[in-house]
Amino acid sequence: MKLYTNNAVDKIVQQYIDKGGEIEVKKEGCLASYGLAICSGNGLKFCVIKEKYLNEWSSGNTIQLFNKLPKKYI
């Protein structure tokens, strides 16, 4: 799975907000802004952002896009 930087995640979140979408933070992250966040909007895919632990000093983010949000994220 590809890892994204915090700056890349912030750009994606801003794109969702600019298109009238919203972001819901389900779990706060330790080193990053989001531990688990879900972006959604009318006519937009669901975007699930998860923080991935790398070591004591750094973390990355994974991003998954879904047409229909899986039940485990509801």
N, CA, C, O and CB atoms as a CASP TS submission, in Angstrom:
PFRMAT TS
TARGET T0000
AUTHOR 0000-0000-0000
METHOD Language model
MODEL 1
PARENT N/A
ATOM      1  N   MET     1       0.843  -1.167   0.000  1.00  0.00           N
ATOM      2  CA  MET     1       0.000   0.000   0.000  1.00  0.00           C
ATOM      3  C   MET     1       0.893   1.237   0.000  1.00  0.00           C
ATOM      4  O   MET     1       1.907   1.282   0.696  1.00  0.00           O
ATOM      5  CB  MET     1      -0.961  -0.006   1.215  1.00  0.00           C
ATOM      6  N   LYS     2       0.513   2.219  -0.772  1.00  0.00           N
ATOM      7  CA  LYS     2       1.296   3.438  -0.906  1.00  0.00           C
ATOM      8  C   LYS     2       1.090   4.341   0.310  1.00  0.00           C
ATOM      9  O   LYS     2      -0.024   4.473   0.818  1.00  0.00           O
ATOM     10  CB  LYS     2       0.917   4.181  -2.196  1.00  0.00           C
ATOM     11  N   LEU     3       2.170   4.955   0.764  1.00  0.00           N
ATOM     12  CA  LEU     3       2.100   5.894   1.887  1.00  0.00           C
ATOM     13  C   LEU     3       2.154   7.329   1.364  1.00  0.00           C
ATOM     14  O   LEU     3       2.875   7.632   0.413  1.00  0.00           O
ATOM     15  CB  LEU     3       3.258   5.637   2.895  1.00  0.00           C
ATOM     16  N   TYR     4       1.385   8.198   1.996  1.00  0.00           N
ATOM     17  CA  TYR     4       1.311   9.600   1.611  1.00  0.00           C
ATOM     18  C   TYR     4       1.781  10.475   2.764  1.00  0.00           C
ATOM     19  O   TYR     4       1.634  10.108   3.930  1.00  0.00           O
ATOM     20  CB  TYR     4      -0.123   9.980   1.190  1.00  0.00           C
ATOM     21  N   THR     5       2.343  11.624   2.438  1.00  0.00           N
ATOM     22  CA  THR     5       2.788  12.578   3.454  1.00  0.00           C
ATOM     23  C   THR     5       1.596  13.351   3.999  1.00  0.00           C
ATOM     24  O   THR     5       0.503  13.304   3.436  1.00  0.00           O
ATOM     25  CB  THR     5       3.840  13.547   2.873  1.00  0.00           C
ATOM     26  N   ASN     6       1.815  14.056   5.087  1.00  0.00           N
ATOM     27  CA  ASN     6       0.753  14.882   5.675  1.00  0.00           C
ATOM     28  C   ASN     6       0.340  16.001   4.713  1.00  0.00           C
ATOM     29  O   ASN     6      -0.836  16.360   4.653  1.00  0.00           O
ATOM     30  CB  ASN     6       1.219  15.482   7.021  1.00  0.00           C
ATOM     31  N   ASN     7       1.293  16.549   3.967  1.00  0.00           N
ATOM     32  CA  ASN     7       0.967  17.607   3.004  1.00  0.00           C
ATOM     33  C   ASN     7       0.053  17.089   1.902  1.00  0.00           C
ATOM     34  O   ASN     7      -0.880  17.783   1.498  1.00  0.00           O
ATOM     35  CB  ASN     7       2.245  18.184   2.391  1.00  0.00           C
ATOM     36  N   ALA     8       0.308  15.877   1.409  1.00  0.00           N
ATOM     37  CA  ALA     8      -0.535  15.280   0.370  1.00  0.00           C
ATOM     38  C   ALA     8      -1.951  15.038   0.892  1.00  0.00           C
ATOM     39  O   ALA     8      -2.930  15.270   0.182  1.00  0.00           O
ATOM     40  CB  ALA     8       0.080  13.960  -0.129  1.00  0.00           C
ATOM     41  N   VAL     9      -2.050  14.575   2.122  1.00  0.00           N
ATOM     42  CA  VAL     9      -3.363  14.339   2.726  1.00  0.00           C
ATOM     43  C   VAL     9      -4.110  15.660   2.906  1.00  0.00           C
ATOM     44  O   VAL     9      -5.311  15.730   2.645  1.00  0.00           O
ATOM     45  CB  VAL     9      -3.215  13.616   4.086  1.00  0.00           C
ATOM     46  N   ASP    10      -3.422  16.692   3.342  1.00  0.00           N
ATOM     47  CA  ASP    10      -4.059  17.999   3.507  1.00  0.00           C
ATOM     48  C   ASP    10      -4.591  18.535   2.180  1.00  0.00           C
ATOM     49  O   ASP    10      -5.648  19.165   2.149  1.00  0.00           O
ATOM     50  CB  ASP    10      -3.072  18.997   4.111  1.00  0.00           C
ATOM     51  N   LYS    11      -3.869  18.291   1.079  1.00  0.00           N
ATOM     52  CA  LYS    11      -4.328  18.732  -0.245  1.00  0.00           C
ATOM     53  C   LYS    11      -5.591  17.990  -0.658  1.00  0.00           C
ATOM     54  O   LYS    11      -6.515  18.592  -1.206  1.00  0.00           O
ATOM     55  CB  LYS    11      -3.228  18.519  -1.297  1.00  0.00           C
ATOM     56  N   ILE    12      -5.637  16.686  -0.400  1.00  0.00           N
ATOM     57  CA  ILE    12      -6.825  15.900  -0.747  1.00  0.00           C
ATOM     58  C   ILE    12      -8.023  16.354   0.073  1.00  0.00           C
ATOM     59  O   ILE    12      -9.123  16.495  -0.462  1.00  0.00           O
ATOM     60  CB  ILE    12      -6.569  14.399  -0.525  1.00  0.00           C
ATOM     61  N   VAL    13      -7.825  16.581   1.350  1.00  0.00           N
ATOM     62  CA  VAL    13      -8.912  17.057   2.216  1.00  0.00           C
ATOM     63  C   VAL    13      -9.406  18.412   1.731  1.00  0.00           C
ATOM     64  O   VAL    13     -10.614  18.650   1.699  1.00  0.00           O
ATOM     65  CB  VAL    13      -8.443  17.150   3.692  1.00  0.00           C
ATOM     66  N   GLN    14      -8.501  19.300   1.357  1.00  0.00           N
ATOM     67  CA  GLN    14      -8.886  20.621   0.867  1.00  0.00           C
ATOM     68  C   GLN    14      -9.673  20.514  -0.434  1.00  0.00           C
ATOM     69  O   GLN    14     -10.604  21.288  -0.655  1.00  0.00           O
ATOM     70  CB  GLN    14      -7.647  21.496   0.664  1.00  0.00           C
ATOM     71  N   GLN    15      -9.311  19.566  -1.300  1.00  0.00           N
ATOM     72  CA  GLN    15     -10.054  19.358  -2.543  1.00  0.00           C
ATOM     73  C   GLN    15     -11.487  18.918  -2.254  1.00  0.00           C
ATOM     74  O   GLN    15     -12.420  19.379  -2.912  1.00  0.00           O
ATOM     75  CB  GLN    15      -9.347  18.313  -3.422  1.00  0.00           C
ATOM     76  N   TYR    16     -11.667  18.040  -1.285  1.00  0.00           N
ATOM     77  CA  TYR    16     -13.016  17.609  -0.909  1.00  0.00           C
ATOM     78  C   TYR    16     -13.819  18.785  -0.364  1.00  0.00           C
ATOM     79  O   TYR    16     -14.993  18.940  -0.697  1.00  0.00           O
ATOM     80  CB  TYR    16     -12.954  16.475   0.136  1.00  0.00           C
ATOM     81  N   ILE    17     -13.207  19.600   0.457  1.00  0.00           N
ATOM     82  CA  ILE    17     -13.905  20.757   1.029  1.00  0.00           C
ATOM     83  C   ILE    17     -14.268  21.761  -0.059  1.00  0.00           C
ATOM     84  O   ILE    17     -15.364  22.320  -0.045  1.00  0.00           O
ATOM     85  CB  ILE    17     -13.037  21.434   2.107  1.00  0.00           C
ATOM     86  N   ASP    18     -13.353  21.994  -1.003  1.00  0.00           N
ATOM     87  CA  ASP    18     -13.614  22.932  -2.096  1.00  0.00           C
ATOM     88  C   ASP    18     -14.768  22.480  -2.991  1.00  0.00           C
ATOM     89  O   ASP    18     -15.478  23.308  -3.563  1.00  0.00           O
ATOM     90  CB  ASP    18     -12.362  23.110  -2.931  1.00  0.00           C
ATOM     91  N   LYS    19     -14.952  21.155  -3.111  1.00  0.00           N
ATOM     92  CA  LYS    19     -16.026  20.606  -3.942  1.00  0.00           C
ATOM     93  C   LYS    19     -17.318  20.414  -3.161  1.00  0.00           C
ATOM     94  O   LYS    19     -18.247  19.776  -3.656  1.00  0.00           O
ATOM     95  CB  LYS    19     -15.594  19.284  -4.543  1.00  0.00           C
ATOM     96  N   GLY    20     -17.393  20.954  -1.956  1.00  0.00           N
ATOM     97  CA  GLY    20     -18.606  20.868  -1.154  1.00  0.00           C
ATOM     98  C   GLY    20     -18.692  19.631  -0.296  1.00  0.00           C
ATOM     99  O   GLY    20     -19.750  19.346   0.265  1.00  0.00           O
ATOM    100  N   GLY    21     -17.611  18.888  -0.178  1.00  0.00           N
ATOM    101  CA  GLY    21     -17.594  17.685   0.646  1.00  0.00           C
ATOM    102  C   GLY    21     -17.330  18.007   2.105  1.00  0.00           C
ATOM    103  O   GLY    21     -17.189  19.169   2.487  1.00  0.00           O
ATOM    104  N   GLU    22     -17.268  16.972   2.902  1.00  0.00           N
ATOM    105  CA  GLU    22     -16.993  17.147   4.331  1.00  0.00           C
ATOM    106  C   GLU    22     -16.044  16.061   4.801  1.00  0.00           C
ATOM    107  O   GLU    22     -15.879  15.033   4.145  1.00  0.00           O
ATOM    108  CB  GLU    22     -18.301  17.118   5.159  1.00  0.00           C
ATOM    109  N   ILE    23     -15.428  16.303   5.936  1.00  0.00           N
ATOM    110  CA  ILE    23     -14.507  15.338   6.518  1.00  0.00           C
ATOM    111  C   ILE    23     -14.965  15.027   7.938  1.00  0.00           C
ATOM    112  O   ILE    23     -15.332  15.922   8.698  1.00  0.00           O
ATOM    113  CB  ILE    23     -13.043  15.875   6.505  1.00  0.00           C
ATOM    114  N   GLU    24     -14.937  13.752   8.276  1.00  0.00           N
ATOM    115  CA  GLU    24     -15.301  13.309   9.617  1.00  0.00           C
ATOM    116  C   GLU    24     -14.109  12.557  10.202  1.00  0.00           C
ATOM    117  O   GLU    24     -13.700  11.521   9.678  1.00  0.00           O
ATOM    118  CB  GLU    24     -16.590  12.408   9.595  1.00  0.00           C
ATOM    119  N   VAL    25     -13.562  13.083  11.282  1.00  0.00           N
ATOM    120  CA  VAL    25     -12.418  12.451  11.940  1.00  0.00           C
ATOM    121  C   VAL    25     -12.962  11.478  12.977  1.00  0.00           C
ATOM    122  O   VAL    25     -13.555  11.886  13.975  1.00  0.00           O
ATOM    123  CB  VAL    25     -11.465  13.518  12.603  1.00  0.00           C
ATOM    124  N   LYS    26     -12.755  10.190  12.732  1.00  0.00           N
ATOM    125  CA  LYS    26     -13.250   9.153  13.638  1.00  0.00           C
ATOM    126  C   LYS    26     -12.287   8.910  14.793  1.00  0.00           C
ATOM    127  O   LYS    26     -12.706   8.577  15.901  1.00  0.00           O
ATOM    128  CB  LYS    26     -13.483   7.854  12.877  1.00  0.00           C
ATOM    129  N   LYS    27     -10.979   9.082  14.522  1.00  0.00           N
ATOM    130  CA  LYS    27      -9.959   8.822  15.529  1.00  0.00           C
ATOM    131  C   LYS    27      -8.802   9.788  15.305  1.00  0.00           C
ATOM    132  O   LYS    27      -8.307   9.924  14.187  1.00  0.00           O
ATOM    133  CB  LYS    27      -9.473   7.341  15.474  1.00  0.00           C
ATOM    134  N   GLU    28      -8.379  10.449  16.360  1.00  0.00           N
ATOM    135  CA  GLU    28      -7.256  11.374  16.265  1.00  0.00           C
ATOM    136  C   GLU    28      -5.951  10.608  16.114  1.00  0.00           C
ATOM    137  O   GLU    28      -5.793   9.526  16.681  1.00  0.00           O
ATOM    138  CB  GLU    28      -7.198  12.288  17.497  1.00  0.00           C
ATOM    139  N   GLY    29      -5.024  11.160  15.356  1.00  0.00           N
ATOM    140  CA  GLY    29      -3.735  10.526  15.146  1.00  0.00           C
ATOM    141  C   GLY    29      -2.729  10.911  16.205  1.00  0.00           C
ATOM    142  O   GLY    29      -2.900  11.908  16.906  1.00  0.00           O
ATOM    143  N   CYS    30      -1.682  10.119  16.320  1.00  0.00           N
ATOM    144  CA  CYS    30      -0.617  10.402  17.280  1.00  0.00           C
ATOM    145  C   CYS    30       0.374  11.414  16.714  1.00  0.00           C
ATOM    146  O   CYS    30       0.636  12.447  17.329  1.00  0.00           O
ATOM    147  CB  CYS    30       0.112   9.110  17.666  1.00  0.00           C
ATOM    148  N   LEU    31       0.913  11.114  15.555  1.00  0.00           N
ATOM    149  CA  LEU    31       1.925  11.980  14.965  1.00  0.00           C
ATOM    150  C   LEU    31       1.356  12.843  13.841  1.00  0.00           C
ATOM    151  O   LEU    31       1.922  13.889  13.524  1.00  0.00           O
ATOM    152  CB  LEU    31       3.078  11.148  14.441  1.00  0.00           C
ATOM    153  N   ALA    32       0.274  12.432  13.250  1.00  0.00           N
ATOM    154  CA  ALA    32      -0.327  13.171  12.142  1.00  0.00           C
ATOM    155  C   ALA    32      -1.655  13.778  12.589  1.00  0.00           C
ATOM    156  O   ALA    32      -2.082  13.605  13.731  1.00  0.00           O
ATOM    157  CB  ALA    32      -0.534  12.249  10.912  1.00  0.00           C
ATOM    158  N   SER    33      -2.284  14.478  11.683  1.00  0.00           N
ATOM    159  CA  SER    33      -3.555  15.119  11.999  1.00  0.00           C
ATOM    160  C   SER    33      -4.687  14.119  12.163  1.00  0.00           C
ATOM    161  O   SER    33      -5.564  14.298  13.008  1.00  0.00           O
ATOM    162  CB  SER    33      -3.912  16.112  10.926  1.00  0.00           C
ATOM    163  N   TYR    34      -4.668  13.061  11.351  1.00  0.00           N
ATOM    164  CA  TYR    34      -5.783  12.123  11.327  1.00  0.00           C
ATOM    165  C   TYR    34      -5.297  10.711  11.636  1.00  0.00           C
ATOM    166  O   TYR    34      -4.337  10.231  11.034  1.00  0.00           O
ATOM    167  CB  TYR    34      -6.490  12.159   9.963  1.00  0.00           C
ATOM    168  N   GLY    35      -5.961  10.059  12.566  1.00  0.00           N
ATOM    169  CA  GLY    35      -5.723   8.645  12.801  1.00  0.00           C
ATOM    170  C   GLY    35      -6.600   7.842  11.864  1.00  0.00           C
ATOM    171  O   GLY    35      -6.153   6.886  11.231  1.00  0.00           O
ATOM    172  N   LEU    36      -7.872   8.251  11.787  1.00  0.00           N
ATOM    173  CA  LEU    36      -8.834   7.681  10.852  1.00  0.00           C
ATOM    174  C   LEU    36      -9.813   8.782  10.489  1.00  0.00           C
ATOM    175  O   LEU    36     -10.491   9.328  11.359  1.00  0.00           O
ATOM    176  CB  LEU    36      -9.571   6.432  11.461  1.00  0.00           C
ATOM    177  N   ALA    37      -9.887   9.105   9.219  1.00  0.00           N
ATOM    178  CA  ALA    37     -10.793  10.149   8.750  1.00  0.00           C
ATOM    179  C   ALA    37     -11.502   9.664   7.498  1.00  0.00           C
ATOM    180  O   ALA    37     -10.948   8.902   6.707  1.00  0.00           O
ATOM    181  CB  ALA    37     -10.029  11.470   8.473  1.00  0.00           C
ATOM    182  N   ILE    38     -12.748  10.122   7.331  1.00  0.00           N
ATOM    183  CA  ILE    38     -13.542   9.758   6.172  1.00  0.00           C
ATOM    184  C   ILE    38     -14.017  11.039   5.491  1.00  0.00           C
ATOM    185  O   ILE    38     -14.668  11.881   6.109  1.00  0.00           O
ATOM    186  CB  ILE    38     -14.746   8.852   6.574  1.00  0.00           C
ATOM    187  N   CYS    39     -13.681  11.172   4.213  1.00  0.00           N
ATOM    188  CA  CYS    39     -14.127  12.307   3.411  1.00  0.00           C
ATOM    189  C   CYS    39     -15.274  11.841   2.531  1.00  0.00           C
ATOM    190  O   CYS    39     -15.226  10.747   1.968  1.00  0.00           O
ATOM    191  CB  CYS    39     -12.961  12.898   2.551  1.00  0.00           C
ATOM    192  N   SER    40     -16.298  12.663   2.412  1.00  0.00           N
ATOM    193  CA  SER    40     -17.442  12.305   1.583  1.00  0.00           C
ATOM    194  C   SER    40     -18.080  13.565   1.020  1.00  0.00           C
ATOM    195  O   SER    40     -17.809  14.674   1.478  1.00  0.00           O
ATOM    196  CB  SER    40     -18.473  11.486   2.389  1.00  0.00           C
ATOM    197  N   GLY    41     -18.928  13.376   0.025  1.00  0.00           N
ATOM    198  CA  GLY    41     -19.641  14.490  -0.574  1.00  0.00           C
ATOM    199  C   GLY    41     -20.530  14.014  -1.701  1.00  0.00           C
ATOM    200  O   GLY    41     -20.363  12.899  -2.194  1.00  0.00           O
ATOM    201  N   ASN    42     -21.477  14.846  -2.115  1.00  0.00           N
ATOM    202  CA  ASN    42     -22.379  14.496  -3.208  1.00  0.00           C
ATOM    203  C   ASN    42     -21.603  14.358  -4.504  1.00  0.00           C
ATOM    204  O   ASN    42     -20.899  15.282  -4.910  1.00  0.00           O
ATOM    205  CB  ASN    42     -23.487  15.547  -3.359  1.00  0.00           C
ATOM    206  N   GLY    43     -21.728  13.214  -5.152  1.00  0.00           N
ATOM    207  CA  GLY    43     -21.046  12.975  -6.415  1.00  0.00           C
ATOM    208  C   GLY    43     -19.566  12.659  -6.276  1.00  0.00           C
ATOM    209  O   GLY    43     -18.863  12.547  -7.280  1.00  0.00           O
ATOM    210  N   LEU    44     -19.081  12.513  -5.042  1.00  0.00           N
ATOM    211  CA  LEU    44     -17.670  12.216  -4.798  1.00  0.00           C
ATOM    212  C   LEU    44     -17.542  10.814  -4.211  1.00  0.00           C
ATOM    213  O   LEU    44     -18.455  10.316  -3.553  1.00  0.00           O
ATOM    214  CB  LEU    44     -17.036  13.270  -3.846  1.00  0.00           C
ATOM    215  N   LYS    45     -16.410  10.195  -4.456  1.00  0.00           N
ATOM    216  CA  LYS    45     -16.140   8.905  -3.843  1.00  0.00           C
ATOM    217  C   LYS    45     -15.832   9.099  -2.362  1.00  0.00           C
ATOM    218  O   LYS    45     -15.421  10.179  -1.937  1.00  0.00           O
ATOM    219  CB  LYS    45     -14.970   8.190  -4.557  1.00  0.00           C
ATOM    220  N   PHE    46     -16.035   8.047  -1.590  1.00  0.00           N
ATOM    221  CA  PHE    46     -15.644   8.077  -0.186  1.00  0.00           C
ATOM    222  C   PHE    46     -14.131   7.895  -0.118  1.00  0.00           C
ATOM    223  O   PHE    46     -13.568   7.047  -0.810  1.00  0.00           O
ATOM    224  CB  PHE    46     -16.390   6.969   0.643  1.00  0.00           C
ATOM    225  N   CYS    47     -13.492   8.682   0.703  1.00  0.00           N
ATOM    226  CA  CYS    47     -12.041   8.633   0.869  1.00  0.00           C
ATOM    227  C   CYS    47     -11.746   8.305   2.332  1.00  0.00           C
ATOM    228  O   CYS    47     -12.125   9.057   3.230  1.00  0.00           O
ATOM    229  CB  CYS    47     -11.365   9.991   0.441  1.00  0.00           C
ATOM    230  N   VAL    48     -11.072   7.185   2.564  1.00  0.00           N
ATOM    231  CA  VAL    48     -10.718   6.768   3.920  1.00  0.00           C
ATOM    232  C   VAL    48      -9.224   6.996   4.110  1.00  0.00           C
ATOM    233  O   VAL    48      -8.402   6.436   3.384  1.00  0.00           O
ATOM    234  CB  VAL    48     -11.098   5.267   4.178  1.00  0.00           C
ATOM    235  N   ILE    49      -8.882   7.825   5.092  1.00  0.00           N
ATOM    236  CA  ILE    49      -7.491   8.175   5.384  1.00  0.00           C
ATOM    237  C   ILE    49      -7.127   7.552   6.729  1.00  0.00           C
ATOM    238  O   ILE    49      -7.789   7.797   7.737  1.00  0.00           O
ATOM    239  CB  ILE    49      -7.280   9.738   5.403  1.00  0.00           C
ATOM    240  N   LYS    50      -6.067   6.744   6.733  1.00  0.00           N
ATOM    241  CA  LYS    50      -5.624   6.098   7.971  1.00  0.00           C
ATOM    242  C   LYS    50      -4.147   6.389   8.200  1.00  0.00           C
ATOM    243  O   LYS    50      -3.344   6.385   7.268  1.00  0.00           O
ATOM    244  CB  LYS    50      -5.874   4.566   7.920  1.00  0.00           C
ATOM    245  N   GLU    51      -3.808   6.641   9.457  1.00  0.00           N
ATOM    246  CA  GLU    51      -2.414   6.835   9.826  1.00  0.00           C
ATOM    247  C   GLU    51      -1.748   5.478   9.998  1.00  0.00           C
ATOM    248  O   GLU    51      -2.326   4.575  10.604  1.00  0.00           O
ATOM    249  CB  GLU    51      -2.292   7.675  11.120  1.00  0.00           C
ATOM    250  N   LYS    52      -0.546   5.329   9.474  1.00  0.00           N
ATOM    251  CA  LYS    52       0.198   4.075   9.585  1.00  0.00           C
ATOM    252  C   LYS    52       1.488   4.342  10.343  1.00  0.00           C
ATOM    253  O   LYS    52       2.285   5.196   9.956  1.00  0.00           O
ATOM    254  CB  LYS    52       0.495   3.464   8.181  1.00  0.00           C
ATOM    255  N   TYR    53       1.679   3.612  11.409  1.00  0.00           N
ATOM    256  CA  TYR    53       2.874   3.731  12.259  1.00  0.00           C
ATOM    257  C   TYR    53       4.090   3.197  11.508  1.00  0.00           C
ATOM    258  O   TYR    53       4.043   2.103  10.946  1.00  0.00           O
ATOM    259  CB  TYR    53       2.683   2.963  13.603  1.00  0.00           C
ATOM    260  N   LEU    54       5.175   3.965  11.497  1.00  0.00           N
ATOM    261  CA  LEU    54       6.429   3.508  10.902  1.00  0.00           C
ATOM    262  C   LEU    54       7.476   3.234  11.974  1.00  0.00           C
ATOM    263  O   LEU    54       8.061   2.151  12.016  1.00  0.00           O
ATOM    264  CB  LEU    54       6.955   4.543   9.906  1.00  0.00           C
ATOM    265  N   ASN    55       7.712   4.215  12.838  1.00  0.00           N
ATOM    266  CA  ASN    55       8.603   4.041  13.986  1.00  0.00           C
ATOM    267  C   ASN    55       8.263   5.121  15.011  1.00  0.00           C
ATOM    268  O   ASN    55       7.257   5.815  14.871  1.00  0.00           O
ATOM    269  CB  ASN    55      10.118   4.117  13.557  1.00  0.00           C
ATOM    270  N   GLU    56       9.100   5.265  16.043  1.00  0.00           N
ATOM    271  CA  GLU    56       8.793   6.206  17.121  1.00  0.00           C
ATOM    272  C   GLU    56       8.726   7.659  16.655  1.00  0.00           C
ATOM    273  O   GLU    56       8.075   8.485  17.295  1.00  0.00           O
ATOM    274  CB  GLU    56       9.823   6.080  18.207  1.00  0.00           C
ATOM    275  N   TRP    57       9.391   7.973  15.549  1.00  0.00           N
ATOM    276  CA  TRP    57       9.517   9.364  15.117  1.00  0.00           C
ATOM    277  C   TRP    57       8.715   9.712  13.874  1.00  0.00           C
ATOM    278  O   TRP    57       8.599  10.888  13.531  1.00  0.00           O
ATOM    279  CB  TRP    57      10.942   9.672  14.869  1.00  0.00           C
ATOM    280  N   SER    58       8.171   8.742  13.208  1.00  0.00           N
ATOM    281  CA  SER    58       7.478   9.081  11.967  1.00  0.00           C
ATOM    282  C   SER    58       6.297   8.144  11.709  1.00  0.00           C
ATOM    283  O   SER    58       6.212   7.034  12.235  1.00  0.00           O
ATOM    284  CB  SER    58       8.452   9.031  10.790  1.00  0.00           C
ATOM    285  N   SER    59       5.409   8.644  10.886  1.00  0.00           N
ATOM    286  CA  SER    59       4.263   7.866  10.447  1.00  0.00           C
ATOM    287  C   SER    59       3.922   8.292   9.021  1.00  0.00           C
ATOM    288  O   SER    59       4.404   9.314   8.534  1.00  0.00           O
ATOM    289  CB  SER    59       3.043   8.060  11.407  1.00  0.00           C
ATOM    290  N   GLY    60       3.102   7.510   8.373  1.00  0.00           N
ATOM    291  CA  GLY    60       2.631   7.826   7.033  1.00  0.00           C
ATOM    292  C   GLY    60       1.122   7.708   7.014  1.00  0.00           C
ATOM    293  O   GLY    60       0.502   7.367   8.021  1.00  0.00           O
ATOM    294  N   ASN    61       0.541   7.989   5.880  1.00  0.00           N
ATOM    295  CA  ASN    61      -0.908   7.902   5.736  1.00  0.00           C
ATOM    296  C   ASN    61      -1.239   7.037   4.543  1.00  0.00           C
ATOM    297  O   ASN    61      -0.566   7.096   3.514  1.00  0.00           O
ATOM    298  CB  ASN    61      -1.539   9.300   5.585  1.00  0.00           C
ATOM    299  N   THR    62      -2.281   6.230   4.681  1.00  0.00           N
ATOM    300  CA  THR    62      -2.788   5.473   3.550  1.00  0.00           C
ATOM    301  C   THR    62      -4.130   6.072   3.151  1.00  0.00           C
ATOM    302  O   THR    62      -4.881   6.568   3.991  1.00  0.00           O
ATOM    303  CB  THR    62      -2.921   3.952   3.893  1.00  0.00           C
ATOM    304  N   ILE    63      -4.414   6.017   1.865  1.00  0.00           N
ATOM    305  CA  ILE    63      -5.660   6.574   1.337  1.00  0.00           C
ATOM    306  C   ILE    63      -6.331   5.505   0.487  1.00  0.00           C
ATOM    307  O   ILE    63      -5.704   4.906  -0.387  1.00  0.00           O
ATOM    308  CB  ILE    63      -5.401   7.879   0.504  1.00  0.00           C
ATOM    309  N   GLN    64      -7.605   5.274   0.750  1.00  0.00           N
ATOM    310  CA  GLN    64      -8.397   4.342  -0.046  1.00  0.00           C
ATOM    311  C   GLN    64      -9.656   5.058  -0.515  1.00  0.00           C
ATOM    312  O   GLN    64     -10.279   5.796   0.248  1.00  0.00           O
ATOM    313  CB  GLN    64      -8.754   3.058   0.769  1.00  0.00           C
ATOM    314  N   LEU    65     -10.027   4.837  -1.774  1.00  0.00           N
ATOM    315  CA  LEU    65     -11.238   5.413  -2.341  1.00  0.00           C
ATOM    316  C   LEU    65     -12.267   4.310  -2.561  1.00  0.00           C
ATOM    317  O   LEU    65     -11.935   3.224  -3.036  1.00  0.00           O
ATOM    318  CB  LEU    65     -10.932   6.151  -3.667  1.00  0.00           C
ATOM    319  N   PHE    66     -13.512   4.596  -2.213  1.00  0.00           N
ATOM    320  CA  PHE    66     -14.603   3.633  -2.344  1.00  0.00           C
ATOM    321  C   PHE    66     -15.804   4.298  -2.998  1.00  0.00           C
ATOM    322  O   PHE    66     -16.087   5.470  -2.748  1.00  0.00           O
ATOM    323  CB  PHE    66     -14.990   3.050  -0.968  1.00  0.00           C
ATOM    324  N   ASN    67     -16.511   3.542  -3.840  1.00  0.00           N
ATOM    325  CA  ASN    67     -17.799   4.026  -4.365  1.00  0.00           C
ATOM    326  C   ASN    67     -18.866   3.956  -3.283  1.00  0.00           C
ATOM    327  O   ASN    67     -19.705   4.850  -3.167  1.00  0.00           O
ATOM    328  CB  ASN    67     -18.237   3.200  -5.601  1.00  0.00           C
ATOM    329  N   LYS    68     -18.830   2.884  -2.488  1.00  0.00           N
ATOM    330  CA  LYS    68     -19.765   2.684  -1.389  1.00  0.00           C
ATOM    331  C   LYS    68     -18.948   2.438  -0.131  1.00  0.00           C
ATOM    332  O   LYS    68     -18.048   1.598  -0.135  1.00  0.00           O
ATOM    333  CB  LYS    68     -20.748   1.496  -1.673  1.00  0.00           C
ATOM    334  N   LEU    69     -19.242   3.147   0.928  1.00  0.00           N
ATOM    335  CA  LEU    69     -18.478   3.054   2.159  1.00  0.00           C
ATOM    336  C   LEU    69     -18.697   1.686   2.837  1.00  0.00           C
ATOM    337  O   LEU    69     -19.841   1.320   3.103  1.00  0.00           O
ATOM    338  CB  LEU    69     -18.870   4.200   3.113  1.00  0.00           C
ATOM    339  N   PRO    70     -17.634   0.934   3.118  1.00  0.00           N
ATOM    340  CA  PRO    70     -17.777  -0.355   3.802  1.00  0.00           C
ATOM    341  C   PRO    70     -18.397  -0.199   5.193  1.00  0.00           C
ATOM    342  O   PRO    70     -18.241   0.838   5.838  1.00  0.00           O
ATOM    343  CB  PRO    70     -16.417  -1.041   3.918  1.00  0.00           C
ATOM    344  N   LYS    71     -19.094  -1.228   5.642  1.00  0.00           N
ATOM    345  CA  LYS    71     -19.802  -1.183   6.928  1.00  0.00           C
ATOM    346  C   LYS    71     -18.879  -0.920   8.106  1.00  0.00           C
ATOM    347  O   LYS    71     -19.293  -0.290   9.079  1.00  0.00           O
ATOM    348  CB  LYS    71     -20.537  -2.477   7.154  1.00  0.00           C
ATOM    349  N   LYS    72     -17.637  -1.388   8.041  1.00  0.00           N
ATOM    350  CA  LYS    72     -16.748  -1.230   9.197  1.00  0.00           C
ATOM    351  C   LYS    72     -16.380   0.227   9.452  1.00  0.00           C
ATOM    352  O   LYS    72     -15.890   0.544  10.536  1.00  0.00           O
ATOM    353  CB  LYS    72     -15.486  -2.043   8.995  1.00  0.00           C
ATOM    354  N   TYR    73     -16.599   1.123   8.490  1.00  0.00           N
ATOM    355  CA  TYR    73     -16.293   2.540   8.673  1.00  0.00           C
ATOM    356  C   TYR    73     -17.526   3.373   9.036  1.00  0.00           C
ATOM    357  O   TYR    73     -17.399   4.561   9.335  1.00  0.00           O
ATOM    358  CB  TYR    73     -15.664   3.090   7.416  1.00  0.00           C
ATOM    359  N   ILE    74     -18.715   2.765   9.012  1.00  0.00           N
ATOM    360  CA  ILE    74     -19.953   3.516   9.283  1.00  0.00           C
ATOM    361  C   ILE    74     -20.098   3.761  10.768  1.00  0.00           C
ATOM    362  O   ILE    74     -21.073   4.376  11.200  1.00  0.00           O
ATOM    363  CB  ILE    74     -21.190   2.760   8.747  1.00  0.00           C
TER
END
